[in-house]
Amino acid sequence: MSTQTSATLDSVSTIEQPAARAARGYGGLWRGVPRELGFLLLTMPIAIIGLSVISTLFWTGIGTVVIYVGLFILIGAFYTARGFGTLELVRLGWSGREPIARPAWTPADKPATFWRSAFGPFVNGHYWLYLLHTMIINPVISIVSWTLTIVWTSVALGGLTDWIWQGFIPQGDRDFFLSNVIADWTFHTTSTFDGRTGDGILFLIAGVLFAATLPFVTRGLTLLHDAVARGMLGAWRSEELQREVADLSASRGAAVVAEDQALRRLERDLHDGPQQRLIRLQMDIASAERKLDSDPEGARAILAEAGAQARDTLEELRALSRGFAPPILQDRGLIVAAESLVARSPIPIQLETAIAPGVRFSSELERSAYYVAAELSANLAKHSNATAARMFIDLRKDATGATWLDVWLTDNGQGGASLIDGHGLRGLDERVRGLRGAFTVDSPIGGPTQIGAHIPVPAAG
């Protein structure tokens, strides 16, 4: 493979590679401190602004509701509270917390109209929760978390740097030193050591202790805000179930459509290929039978041609069967079947995988993954005009811990592939969506083409 070709195909090796896991432990806590401090230090100012704005709008709306103007002011209060709640979710994401599912603000089964958008907040519980969060809950929690953050950070920084700036502060006739008071109270005696030196040591110890525990404090306070936001600002479990049911219905419909199209294509391929050859084979055999007595040599030639027709028909049937589950897939698994698939390709394909050949998945997952790989390989041979390709099959985990099987194919061909109704890639897309997966096509004119499927792996797999 030429250097240019290799450079063109190298990108597939890094597509959808499993993300490196963040290091855990004490060092991992410290790496999160800057983002968590940024979140916590801005919490109370934003909470106070939200309290001021929302309280003004809400109580003004309540006071003027009798003249109807208050209704529109209340609507403004609801949408403003939604904005402050959404800002809290975004800031939590910036602090390193896992994303929180957003509420369903408008019913999915009803059209969005002006009146539903205007007066819908009055009957949508999420708006009331966002209002409660902005007006009461968040200000209270923010005052506590902001105060603890300021105190902890100030003591840590002040104690660690006391030896630098303490000498520049005029002491005058100062005779009160905290270290002397603590020593006298602890040992029930009158201390005689130098109070300034004692305070310096005491402040250094306090600074070290507060600095050492700062990551736990910032993480704990951020988790407190995260827990409150998940309970008040996130989507309800019932909404998640409704979305899951809708996704399952859509996936089932996509799977039915994909299977129907696959059966229709198989029917068309059988009609246009093997069926026509078998009809001709039948006619040739009948012709040979008629010539057996009168023209044995002619009958022998016809039978020889019929034998060639039978071989061609068998090869065509084998080619059609590759879209299903070949015996090697059932006996030896996905990776070995993929190795056999790329070995038969008329265009050289390099297979890359970190999955051991003996690893097995569920039969449904293996058939689906092999079907995707076989279709991509067939499209490569028919339409790409490529001279080399690379197939990537591997497992990865996403941020939620779910496992996915990725099947990618990239080539150095002419590009221009797209999802067009009635064509092979559209059928693949619908089949993958029927498995609740995702299908990606990146094929600019001129290439390179990168096409991949992400298929969820069941927990049992």
N, C-alpha and C positions, 0 to 999 in steps of 0.2 A: 504494500500500500504506500502511495506517495506521501511525502510530508504534508502537502496541502490537504490530501484526503484525511490523513490522521488528525490534523488540526481541526478539520471540519467536524469530525465525529467525536472528538474528545469531550465535547460538552455534555454528551449523554451520560457520561460516567458520574457526573456530579448532580444530575437532575434528580431531585427527590431523594437524595441520600439521607439516611437517618440523621437527624439533628443531634449534635453533641450535647450530652446531658450536662446541665449546670452542676458544678461541683457543690456538694453539700457539706454540712458541718459548719464550724465556727467561721472559717474563711468565707464560705458562701454567704453567711449572715452579714459579714462586713461588706461584701461586694454589693449587697442590697441597701446598705445604709444611705448612700447619697440620694438614691431615688426616693427612699422612704422619708428621709428628712425633707426633701423637696415637697413631698406630698403633705407631711404633717405641718410644716411651717406655714403653708398657704391655707391650711384647713380653716383656722378660725377667721382670718380676714374674709375668706369667701363665704363662710357660714354667716357671719355678721351682716355682710352685704345682702345675702339671700334673705335673712330674717327681716331686715329693714324693708327691702323691696316688696317681698311677698306679704308681710304684715300690712304695709300701707295699701297695697292693692286689695287684699282680701277684706279688710275691715272697711275700707272705703266702699267696696262693692256691696258689702252687707248693709251699710248705712244708706246707700242710695238705691237699693234694689226696688224700693216702693215706686220709684219713678222710672223703672226699667233700665235706666243707664247702668245701674249696678250689675245687671246681668252680664253686660259686655265687659265690665271691669273685672268681674269674677272669672269670666272666660280668659281674660288676659292674665289673671293670677294663676289659673291652672296651667296655662301654657308656659308661663315664666317659671313656675315650680318644676315643670317637666324639663325645662332647659337647665336649671340648677342641678336636678337629679342626674340628668345625662352627663353634665360636667363632672359630677362625682364619680360616675362609672368610668368615664374616660381617664380621669386622674388616677383612679385605682389601677387601671390598665398600665398607665405610665409608671406606677410604683412597682410593677412586677407581679401584680396579682393576676390570677386566671380570669379570663373574660367572663362577664356575667351576662346571661341571656337577657336581651331586652324584651320588654312587655309588648304584647300585641295591642297597639294603640287603636287600630280600627279593625272591625270584624272582617275576616277574610272572605266570608260568604255574602257580604253586603257591599253594594257600590258606595264609593266615597262621594258624598254630596256636601254642599255648603252647610246645610242645616245639621247634618250628622257631624261634620267637623266642628261646627260652632258650639253645639249644645251636647255633643257626645261626652265631653269631660264630666258633666254633672252625673252621669250614670256609669262612668268607668271608674272602678275602684282604684286603678293604678294612679289616676290623677290625684285622688284624695290621699293616697299614701305618699306620693311625691310632695304634696302640699304639707302633710304632717311632718315628713322628714325635713323639709326645708325650714319650716316655721318653728319646730320644737326639738325634734330628736337630734338633728345634726348640730345645731348651736350648742346644746348641752354637752354632747359628746366631744365636740370640737374644743370647747373651753378646757375640758379636762385633759384631752390628749395634747393640745397645744401647750398648756401650762407644764405638763410633765416633760414634754420634749424640750422646751426652753430651759427648764430647771436642770434636767439631766445633761444637756449639751453644755450649758454654761458652767456647771460644776466641773465637768470633765475637762473642758478647755481651760477654765480658770485655774484648777488645781495643777494641771500639767505645766502651765506657763507661769505659775506664781513666782517662781525663782527668777524669772526674767524681769518682770515689771514691778515686783514688790519694793525693790530698792529705790524706785523713783517716786514713791508715794510718801509725802511728809508724815512722820509719825508723831511729832510734837511730844507732849508729856503723856502719851498713851501708856496706861498701866493694865489694860484688860487684854488678855490673850486667851483665845479659845482653848489652846492646848493645855494651859495651866488649869483652867476650869475643869476640863475633862479629867486630867490627872488627879486633881484634888478630890473630885467626886468619886473617882474610881478607887483610889487607894486610901481615902480618908486621911489625907495628910496635906501639908503645905508644900507645894512644889518649889524647887529652888533653881530649876534650869531656865535658860534664856527663853522667854516667851516667843520672841520673833523666830528663833530657830525652830522651836517646837511647832509654831503655826506653819512654818514653811514645810516641815516634814508632814504634818497633819494634812495640809492642803494637797501635797503631792500624793499621799496615800489615797485621799478622797478622789483626786483626779484620776488615778490609775483604776480605782474600783468603778467609778462612774463611766469611764471610757471603756473598760472591759465589758460592762453590762449594757452599754449603749445599743449594740445591735439587737439584743433581746427586747429592749424597751421599744425601739422603733418598729421591730417586727410585730411585737404584740399589739401596739397601738394601731398599726396599719391593718392587722388582722381584725381588730375590733371594728374599725370602719368598714372593712370588707364584709364581715358577718352581718352588720346592720344593713348595708346596701343590698346584700343578697336577699335578706328577708323582706325589705321594703321596696327596693327599686328593681329587683329582677323579675323575670317572668314567673308566673305561677306554674305549679306542677301540672295543673289541669290544662294549661295552654301548651305546655311541652308535649303532653299526651295527645292533644288535638293535632299539633304539628306532626307528631310521629305518625298518627293515623293517616293524615293527609299525605305524608311522604310515602307511607306504605302503599296507599291507594295509587298514587302516581307511579311508584315503582312497579306495582303489579300491572298497571295498564301499559307501561313501557315494555315490560317483559312479554306481555301478550302480543303487543304489536311487533316486537322483535322476532318472536317465534313465528308469528304468522308470515312475516316477510321472509324469514329463512325457509319456511316450508314452501312458499310460493316460488322462491328462487330455485329451490331444489327441484320442484316440479317442472319449472321451465328448463333447468339444465338437463334433467332426465329426458324431457320431451325432445329438446333440440339435439342432444348428444346420443347417449346409449340407445334410446328408443328407436331413433332413426337408423342407427347402425344395425340393431337387431332386426328391424323390418327388412333392411337390405340383405342381411345374412339369411333370413328366411327365404327371400326371393331367390338368392343365389343357390341355396340348397335345393329348392324346388326345380330350378333350371338344370342343376347338375343331375338330378334324378331323371329328368326327361331325356338327358343326353347319354345316360349310362350305356344304353344298348347301341344307339346309332353313332355316337361320337365319344368314345371313352377318353380320348386325349383332351377334348374340349371340356368334358365333365371334370377331368383331373385338374385342369387349369382353373375352372370355376371354384372347385373345392379348395385349392391352394389360396385363391383370393379370399374365400370365405374364412379360412383359417387366420389370414392376416386381419380380416375384419373382426374376428373374435378376440384376437390379441389387443387390437386397438380399443375395442369396447371394454375389455377387462382393465386396461390402463386408465381409461376415462372414469370407470367406476371407482377405481382406487383413488384417483385424484379427487373425486367428489367425496369419498369417505374421509378424506383428511380433515374436513370441516367438522367431523364428529369425533368420537372418542376412539382413537386407534388402539389396538391391543397393547402397544408398548406403553401407552399412557396408563392403562388399567393395571398393567403388570409391574411397571417400574417407576411410575410417578411422573410429575410434571417436568422436572429438570432433564431427566433422560429423554423424555419425549421431545422437549424443546431442542436438545442437542441433535436428535434425529431430524427434526424439522429444518434446522438451519443447515444441516449437512446436505439435505436434498434441494436447497434453494439454488436456482440458477445464478443468482447474484451472491457473491461471498458475504456471509453474515458472521460477525464475531459475537459470540454469546458471553455475556458478563453476568455473574451471579455469585452471591455469597451463601446461597442455600446449598446445603450438601445434597448430592444426588439421591440419597436414601430418605430424605425428609418427605413425608406424605401429608397431604391435606385432605379435606373432605372431597368426595368424588365430584360433587357439584362444583366446588371451587376449582378443582383441577381441570374439569371439562371446560369451564368458562374461560379460565386463563389460557388454556391451550387453543380454544377457539379464537380468542383475540390474537394470540401470537400467529396462528395459521392464517387468519384473514390479513393481518398486517404484512406477513410474508408474501401472500398472494398479490396484494395490492402493490407491494414493492416490485415484484417481477413484472406486473402488467403495465404500470403507469409511471414509475419513477424515473426511468432512464438513468438509474444510478449504477455506479461501478463497485460500490462497497457500502456496507451497512453494519450497524451494531445493535444487538438486542440486549436489553437490560431487564433482568428479572430479580426482584429482591423484596424483602420484607422491611417495613419501617413502622415506627410508632409515632402517632401524632401527639399534640399537647395534652389530649385527654387520656392518653394511655391506650387508645384503640390501635389495633394492628391492621395494617393494610398490605396487600400484595400489589406491587407495581410491575407493570409490563410495558416497557418502552421500546420503540424502534426508531432509530434515526438513520438517515441516509444522506448521501452527497448528491442526490439527484436534482431534478429541475424544479421541485417544489410545486406550489399551487394547489395542494390538496385542501379540500374543504368539505364541510358537512352539507351535502346536498340530498334532499329527499329522494328516496328511491335508489340511492347508491350505497356501496358497501360500507363506507365510513358512517353514514347515518344509521345503518342497521347495527353497527358495532356500538355506536353511542347509545342507542335505545336498549340494547342488550345489557350494557354496563350499568346504565341507569336503572334497569330492572333489577339489578343486583344491589342497588343502593350505592353504587360507586360513582366515579367521575371519569369522564373521557376528555382528553385534551388533544387538540390539533394545532400545531405551530408549524406552518409551511409557507413561508413567504415565497414569492416568485423568484426563482433562481436558486432556491434552497438555502440551507439544508432543511430537511423535513424532520420534525420530531413529533411523534404521535405516541400517546401513552394512555393506559387505563389504570385507574386506582380502584381496587376491589377490596371491600372490607372482609377481613378474615374473622369468622365466628370464634368466640372464645374457646370453644372446644377444639378449634383447629390449631 
